[in-house]
């Protein structure tokens, strides 16, 4: 007896077409945010520039903020991936340098805009923390904890406080522009925070010169 094979019709767009639409939407969001703030960009403008319907946007992203956050995580996050084969301090310095470089580029105003939007919308604030801040905070704290366990850093350090002291200062300068957000600032910041927390004394390059 021959069994009949029933083919189930695929619902929605083919994967290749969906991927192309997704890329077009991300490109549109990024391009619009080069000229407008997060607050001024609209879903209508994104849909028009990407060549898709508004229902497509709302199917994947229920709000403008979630769409902007998705673009940020997709386009900026790869540049901030976890360093490999470095000491805890080297990893920390690299993370700080990469973040400052990113904030001084086109993504800085986007991050600032999302933080601003989150002040009046708890859902945006929580999503920003969960998707953007928390994974990087956890990874840095893990690095500092590793430094503590291997004896690179003193046993009494509190990794969470060290992390927040450093990255809190970076976000402070990003949002309030209290001073220049430069690589030099980042290097001095890490040195100041870690001073006294290293298991062994470390001379800065300027201190080794005659």
C-alpha positions in Angstrom: 0.0 0.0 0.0 1.4 3.3 -1.1 1.3 6.1 1.4 0.4 9.5 0.1 2.7 12.3 1.1 1.0 15.5 2.0 3.0 18.7 1.4 2.4 21.4 3.9 2.4 24.9 2.3 5.0 27.2 3.7 3.6 30.2 5.5 5.2 33.6 5.2 8.1 34.7 3.0 10.9 32.4 1.9 13.9 32.6 4.2 16.1 34.4 1.6 13.4 37.1 1.1 12.8 37.5 4.8 16.6 37.9 5.4 16.8 40.5 2.6 13.9 42.4 4.2 15.5 42.2 7.6 18.8 43.6 6.3 17.0 46.4 4.4 15.1 47.4 7.6 18.3 47.4 9.7 20.0 49.5 6.9 17.1 51.9 7.0 17.1 52.4 10.7 20.9 53.0 10.7 20.7 55.5 7.9 17.8 57.5 9.3 19.6 57.7 12.7 22.5 59.4 11.1 20.3 62.4 10.4 17.6 62.2 13.1 17.4 61.4 16.8 15.8 58.2 18.2 12.8 60.3 19.2 12.4 61.8 15.7 12.6 58.6 13.7 9.3 57.1 12.9 8.2 53.6 11.9 6.6 55.0 8.8 9.9 56.5 7.7 11.7 53.2 8.3 9.1 51.2 6.4 9.3 53.6 3.4 13.1 53.6 3.2 13.3 49.8 3.6 10.5 49.2 1.0 8.4 47.2 3.4 4.9 47.6 4.9 4.4 48.8 8.4 2.7 45.5 9.4 6.1 43.8 8.6 7.8 46.1 11.1 5.2 45.6 13.8 5.2 41.9 13.3 8.9 41.7 14.3 9.3 44.7 16.5 6.3 46.0 18.5 7.8 49.5 19.1 10.2 51.8 17.5 12.6 51.5 20.5 12.7 47.7 20.2 13.5 48.1 16.5 16.3 50.6 17.2 17.7 48.3 20.0 17.7 45.4 17.6 19.7 47.3 15.1 22.1 48.4 17.9 22.7 44.9 19.1 23.1 43.6 15.6 25.4 46.3 14.2 27.4 47.5 17.2 27.6 44.5 19.4 29.9 42.4 17.2 32.6 45.1 17.7 32.4 44.6 21.4 32.8 40.8 21.6 34.7 39.2 24.4 38.5 39.4 24.1 40.3 36.1 24.1 43.7 35.1 25.7 44.1 38.3 27.7 44.6 39.0 31.4 41.7 40.4 33.3 43.2 43.9 33.2 44.1 43.7 29.5 40.6 42.5 28.7 39.1 45.4 30.7 41.3 48.0 29.0 40.3 46.6 25.6 36.6 46.6 26.4 36.9 50.2 27.6 38.8 51.3 24.5 36.3 49.6 22.1 33.3 51.1 23.9 34.7 54.6 23.9 35.6 54.3 20.2 32.0 53.1 19.4 30.5 55.9 21.5 32.5 58.5 19.6 31.1 57.1 16.3 27.6 57.0 15.0 26.4 54.7 17.7 27.0 57.1 20.6 24.0 59.3 19.9 21.8 56.2 19.3 22.7 54.8 22.7 22.1 58.2 24.3 18.7 58.4 22.6 17.6 55.0 23.9 18.7 55.9 27.4 16.7 59.1 27.1 13.6 57.2 25.8 13.9 54.8 28.7 13.5 57.5 31.3 9.8 57.8 30.4 9.2 54.2 29.4 10.2 51.5 31.9 9.8 48.8 29.3 12.4 50.4 27.1 14.7 50.9 30.0 14.4 47.3 31.0 14.9 46.0 27.5 18.0 48.2 27.1 19.4 46.8 30.3 18.6 43.2 29.5 19.7 43.1 25.9 22.6 45.7 25.8 24.0 46.4 29.3 23.6 43.2 31.2 25.5 40.8 28.9 28.5 43.1 28.7 28.4 43.9 32.4 28.2 40.2 33.3 31.1 39.4 30.9 33.3 42.1 32.4 32.5 41.1 36.0 33.4 37.5 35.1 36.8 38.7 33.8 37.5 40.7 37.0 36.4 37.6 39.0 38.9 35.5 37.0 41.6 38.0 37.8 40.7 37.8 41.5 40.8 34.0 41.4 44.1 33.8 39.6 45.8 36.2 41.9 46.1 39.0 39.3 43.8 41.2 41.5 43.5 41.4 45.2 41.2 38.9 46.9 39.1 41.6 48.6 38.0 43.4 45.4 34.3 43.6 44.5 34.1 43.0 40.7 30.6 44.5 40.4 31.7 47.8 42.0 34.9 48.0 39.9 32.8 47.4 36.7 30.2 50.1 37.6 32.9 52.6 38.7 34.5 52.4 35.3 31.6 52.0 32.9 29.4 54.3 34.9 31.9 57.1 34.3 32.0 56.3 30.6 28.2 56.6 30.3 28.3 59.7 32.5 30.5 61.4 29.9 28.5 60.1 27.0 25.2 61.4 28.4 26.2 64.6 30.2 29.3 65.6 28.2 31.0 66.6 31.4 34.4 66.1 29.7 35.9 64.6 26.6 35.3 60.9 26.1 38.6 59.8 24.7 40.9 56.8 24.8 43.2 58.7 27.1 40.3 59.3 29.5 39.6 55.5 29.4 43.2 54.6 30.2 43.4 57.0 33.1 40.1 55.9 34.4 41.0 52.2 34.5 44.4 53.0 36.1 42.7 55.1 38.8 40.1 52.5 39.6 42.5 49.5 39.6 45.2 51.3 41.6 45.6 49.5 44.9 43.6 46.6 43.7 46.3 44.8 41.8 48.0 41.9 43.6 51.4 43.1 42.5 52.6 46.7 41.9 52.5 47.8 38.3 54.4 50.7 36.8 52.7 52.8 34.2 54.9 53.5 31.1 55.4 57.1 32.2 56.8 56.0 35.5 59.5 53.8 33.9 61.1 56.7 32.0 64.3 58.3 33.4 
